[in-house]
């Protein structure tokens, strides 16, 4: 290493100010590879040495990186062991967490407790793809004789916790079986960017999402949305970018989108639209991807 970690860390701040994302990430990777303990100390100075050792002992199950978009830390979690360790440490992690990625397959077990335990007052971006977050669903079990037990499979506890994160503005929950109830909870949050690709949102969920007053970027590819849902989404007041790939818009949905004010980018791959419909949209939307 040509420079000590502190000097390299100062260089990271300069690269962020200059807007040089590739060089920023390359230097962050260098710090992590050559002096991981120094990187953890610099990014999370309030973390106790024993807690730092506990997390670093998890190896690839957890990783820490400097965040480019705004000063702070990006934390990536790859196992239930990492979830449990971070929950145990809780607020002793210290301030600075601005972005968190929980990789696919970790599961939702323990995630509500983790988000409650961590210092998330500055957390602006959260990604939790393919982790079993889902709406409440009825479950019927037959007992002896004619006895039938009706229960509920899944819950919205995690989504309720997300609503308590004061700074969260960017949320990605792809492939999590979120439908209309989850859409209602998400619409009530002050999100600017929401990615729900490959969830069974449907028209009912799209209509509920249309109640959002803050969404600027919304990704709903392969969500089973039809004309009614598209018409509702076209009324979102702050919407700048919309992805409806793999959905069935219908003629009514196309007309609604062509009249949407303020929409700058529209993605409609795999929607089976005719050239006449695409031409109509191209004349109304600055950037159309189809």
C-alpha positions as CSV (number, residue, x, y, z in Angstrom):
1,X,0.0,0.0,0.0
2,X,1.6,3.3,-1.1
3,X,-0.2,5.4,1.5
4,X,-1.4,4.7,5.0
5,X,-5.2,3.9,5.4
6,X,-6.0,7.4,6.8
7,X,-4.5,9.1,3.8
8,X,-6.4,6.7,1.4
9,X,-9.6,7.4,3.4
10,X,-9.0,11.2,2.8
11,X,-8.5,10.4,-0.9
12,X,-11.9,8.7,-0.9
13,X,-13.5,11.9,0.3
14,X,-11.8,13.9,-2.5
15,X,-13.0,11.4,-5.2
16,X,-16.6,11.7,-3.9
17,X,-16.4,15.4,-4.2
18,X,-15.1,15.1,-7.7
19,X,-17.8,12.7,-8.7
20,X,-15.4,9.9,-9.8
21,X,-17.4,6.8,-8.9
22,X,-15.2,4.2,-10.6
23,X,-12.0,5.5,-8.9
24,X,-13.9,5.8,-5.6
25,X,-15.0,2.1,-5.6
26,X,-11.6,0.9,-6.8
27,X,-9.9,2.6,-3.9
28,X,-12.5,1.3,-1.4
29,X,-11.9,-2.2,-2.7
30,X,-8.1,-1.6,-2.3
31,X,-8.6,-0.5,1.3
32,X,-10.8,-3.5,2.1
33,X,-8.4,-6.0,0.5
34,X,-5.2,-4.6,2.0
35,X,-6.3,-3.3,5.4
36,X,-9.8,-4.4,6.3
37,X,-9.5,-3.8,10.0
38,X,-8.3,-0.2,9.4
39,X,-11.2,0.3,7.0
40,X,-13.7,-0.9,9.7
41,X,-12.1,1.4,12.2
42,X,-12.2,4.4,9.9
43,X,-15.8,3.9,8.8
44,X,-17.3,2.9,12.2
45,X,-15.0,4.6,14.7
46,X,-17.5,4.0,17.6
47,X,-17.6,0.2,17.1
48,X,-15.9,-1.5,20.1
49,X,-12.8,-3.6,19.2
50,X,-14.5,-6.9,20.4
51,X,-17.6,-6.2,18.3
52,X,-15.4,-5.4,15.3
53,X,-13.6,-8.7,15.7
54,X,-16.9,-10.5,16.0
55,X,-18.1,-9.1,12.7
56,X,-14.9,-9.5,10.9
57,X,-14.7,-13.2,12.0
58,X,-17.9,-13.7,9.8
59,X,-15.7,-13.3,6.7
60,X,-17.7,-13.0,3.5
61,X,-21.0,-13.2,5.4
62,X,-20.8,-9.5,6.0
63,X,-18.9,-6.7,4.1
64,X,-18.4,-3.0,4.7
65,X,-17.8,-0.4,2.1
66,X,-17.6,3.4,1.9
67,X,-20.7,4.8,0.3
68,X,-20.4,7.0,-2.8
69,X,-23.7,8.7,-3.1
70,X,-23.4,10.3,0.4
71,X,-20.9,10.1,3.2
72,X,-21.4,7.0,5.2
73,X,-21.3,3.2,5.1
74,X,-22.7,0.6,2.9
75,X,-23.3,-2.7,4.7
76,X,-23.9,-6.0,2.9
77,X,-25.4,-8.9,4.8
78,X,-25.1,-12.4,3.4
79,X,-26.2,-14.8,6.2
80,X,-28.5,-15.3,9.2
81,X,-25.3,-15.4,11.3
82,X,-24.5,-11.9,10.2
83,X,-28.1,-10.8,11.0
84,X,-27.8,-12.3,14.5
85,X,-24.4,-10.7,15.2
86,X,-25.5,-7.2,14.1
87,X,-28.7,-7.5,16.1
88,X,-26.6,-8.3,19.2
89,X,-24.4,-5.3,18.6
90,X,-27.3,-3.0,17.8
91,X,-26.7,0.7,18.4
92,X,-23.1,0.1,19.4
93,X,-22.5,0.0,15.7
94,X,-22.5,3.8,15.8
95,X,-23.7,6.3,13.3
96,X,-22.9,6.3,9.6
97,X,-25.1,3.5,8.1
98,X,-26.7,5.0,5.0
99,X,-27.1,2.0,2.7
100,X,-27.8,-1.7,3.5
101,X,-28.1,-4.7,1.2
102,X,-29.5,-8.0,2.5
103,X,-28.6,-10.5,-0.2
104,X,-31.2,-12.9,-1.7
105,X,-31.8,-16.0,0.4
106,X,-30.9,-14.6,3.8
107,X,-34.6,-14.8,4.7
108,X,-36.9,-12.5,6.7
109,X,-36.3,-14.3,10.1
110,X,-34.9,-11.7,12.4
111,X,-35.0,-8.8,10.0
112,X,-37.6,-6.8,11.9
113,X,-35.5,-7.1,15.1
114,X,-32.3,-6.2,13.2
115,X,-33.9,-3.0,11.8
116,X,-35.1,-2.0,15.2
117,X,-31.8,-2.6,16.8
118,X,-29.5,-0.9,14.4
119,X,-28.9,2.9,14.3
120,X,-31.0,3.5,11.1
121,X,-31.7,7.3,11.5
122,X,-29.5,8.0,8.5
123,X,-30.4,4.9,6.4
124,X,-31.6,6.1,3.0
125,X,-31.3,3.0,0.8
126,X,-32.3,-0.6,1.6
127,X,-32.3,-3.6,-0.7
128,X,-33.9,-6.9,0.3
129,X,-34.5,-8.9,-2.8
130,X,-35.9,-12.5,-2.6
131,X,-36.1,-12.7,1.2
132,X,-39.6,-13.9,1.8
133,X,-41.2,-10.5,2.7
134,X,-44.9,-11.1,1.9
135,X,-48.5,-10.1,2.6
136,X,-50.6,-12.1,5.0
137,X,-52.1,-15.1,3.3
138,X,-54.9,-17.4,4.6
139,X,-53.8,-20.9,5.4
140,X,-56.3,-23.7,5.8
141,X,-55.4,-26.9,7.8
142,X,-57.6,-29.8,8.3
143,X,-57.7,-31.4,11.8
144,X,-59.3,-34.7,12.9
145,X,-62.9,-35.3,11.8
146,X,-64.5,-32.2,10.3
147,X,-62.3,-29.7,12.2
148,X,-60.7,-27.0,9.9
149,X,-58.1,-24.6,11.3
150,X,-57.9,-21.2,9.5
151,X,-54.7,-19.2,10.1
152,X,-52.5,-16.7,8.4
153,X,-49.2,-17.4,6.7
154,X,-46.7,-14.6,6.6
155,X,-47.2,-11.1,8.0
156,X,-46.4,-7.4,7.4
157,X,-44.2,-6.9,10.5
158,X,-41.1,-6.1,8.4
159,X,-43.0,-3.6,6.3
160,X,-44.4,-2.0,9.4
161,X,-40.8,-1.6,10.7
162,X,-39.7,-0.1,7.4
163,X,-42.2,2.7,8.0
164,X,-40.4,3.7,11.1
165,X,-37.1,4.4,9.3
166,X,-37.1,8.2,9.1
167,X,-34.5,8.7,6.3
168,X,-35.4,5.8,4.0
169,X,-36.1,7.0,0.5
170,X,-34.9,4.2,-1.8
171,X,-36.3,0.7,-1.3
172,X,-35.9,-2.4,-3.4
173,X,-37.9,-5.6,-2.6
174,X,-37.9,-7.6,-5.8
175,X,-39.4,-11.1,-5.8
176,X,-40.9,-10.9,-2.3
177,X,-44.5,-11.9,-2.9
178,X,-45.8,-8.4,-2.0
179,X,-49.4,-7.8,-3.1
180,X,-52.0,-5.2,-2.3
181,X,-51.7,-5.1,1.5
182,X,-47.9,-4.5,1.2
183,X,-48.5,-2.0,-1.5
184,X,-50.7,0.0,0.9
185,X,-48.0,0.1,3.6
186,X,-45.4,1.1,1.0
187,X,-47.5,3.9,-0.5
188,X,-47.7,5.5,3.0
189,X,-43.9,5.8,3.2
190,X,-42.1,9.0,2.0
191,X,-40.1,7.0,-0.6
192,X,-38.7,8.5,-3.7
193,X,-37.6,5.3,-5.4
194,X,-39.4,1.9,-5.1
195,X,-38.5,-1.3,-6.9
196,X,-41.0,-4.1,-6.7
197,X,-40.2,-6.1,-9.8
198,X,-41.6,-9.7,-9.9
199,X,-44.1,-9.2,-7.1
200,X,-47.8,-10.1,-7.4
201,X,-48.8,-6.5,-7.1
202,X,-51.7,-6.7,-9.5
203,X,-54.2,-3.9,-10.3
204,X,-55.3,-3.7,-6.7
205,X,-51.8,-3.1,-5.5
206,X,-51.0,-0.6,-8.3
207,X,-54.1,1.4,-7.3
208,X,-53.0,1.5,-3.7
209,X,-49.4,2.6,-4.8
210,X,-51.0,5.4,-6.7
211,X,-51.8,7.1,-3.3
212,X,-48.1,7.9,-2.9
213,X,-47.3,11.6,-2.9
214,X,-43.5,11.3,-3.1
215,X,-42.5,8.5,-5.6
216,X,-40.3,9.6,-8.4
217,X,-39.0,6.3,-9.7
218,X,-41.2,3.2,-9.7
219,X,-40.2,-0.2,-11.1
220,X,-43.1,-2.7,-11.4
221,X,-41.9,-5.1,-14.2
222,X,-43.7,-8.5,-14.2
223,X,-46.2,-7.5,-11.5
224,X,-49.4,-8.7,-13.2
225,X,-50.7,-5.2,-13.7
226,X,-53.4,-4.4,-16.3
227,X,-55.1,-1.3,-17.7
228,X,-56.8,-0.3,-14.4
229,X,-53.6,-0.3,-12.5
230,X,-51.7,1.6,-15.3
231,X,-54.4,4.3,-15.3
232,X,-54.0,4.7,-11.6
233,X,-50.2,4.9,-11.7
234,X,-50.4,7.5,-14.4
235,X,-51.8,9.9,-11.8
236,X,-48.8,9.8,-9.5
237,X,-48.0,13.5,-9.0
238,X,-44.2,13.3,-8.7
239,X,-43.4,10.4,-11.0
240,X,-40.4,10.8,-13.3
241,X,-39.5,7.2,-14.2
242,X,-41.7,4.2,-14.6
243,X,-40.9,0.6,-15.5
244,X,-43.9,-1.6,-16.5
245,X,-42.1,-4.2,-18.5
246,X,-43.9,-7.6,-18.8
247,X,-47.3,-6.2,-17.9
248,X,-50.5,-5.9,-20.0
249,X,-51.3,-2.3,-20.5
250,X,-54.2,-2.4,-22.9
251,X,-55.4,0.5,-25.1
252,X,-56.7,2.4,-22.1
253,X,-53.4,2.1,-20.2
254,X,-51.4,3.3,-23.3
255,X,-53.7,6.4,-23.5
256,X,-53.3,7.2,-19.9
257,X,-49.5,7.0,-20.0
258,X,-49.4,9.2,-23.1
259,X,-51.2,11.9,-21.1
260,X,-49.0,11.6,-18.0
261,X,-47.5,14.9,-17.1
262,X,-43.9,15.0,-16.0
263,X,-42.9,11.5,-16.9
264,X,-39.4,11.5,-18.4
265,X,-38.6,7.8,-18.8
266,X,-40.8,4.9,-19.5
267,X,-39.8,1.2,-19.9
268,X,-42.2,-1.2,-21.5
269,X,-40.2,-4.2,-22.6
270,X,-42.2,-7.3,-23.3
271,X,-45.6,-5.6,-23.2
272,X,-46.7,-6.7,-26.7
273,X,-47.5,-3.2,-27.9
274,X,-48.2,-2.4,-31.5
275,X,-46.0,0.1,-33.4
276,X,-48.9,2.6,-33.5
277,X,-49.1,2.6,-29.7
278,X,-45.4,2.9,-29.3
279,X,-45.3,5.9,-31.7
280,X,-48.0,7.6,-29.6
281,X,-45.9,7.1,-26.5
282,X,-42.7,8.2,-28.1
283,X,-44.3,11.5,-29.0
284,X,-45.3,12.1,-25.4
285,X,-42.5,10.6,-23.3
286,X,-38.9,12.0,-23.7
287,X,-37.3,8.5,-23.3
288,X,-39.1,5.3,-24.1
289,X,-37.6,1.9,-23.8
290,X,-39.5,-0.9,-25.4
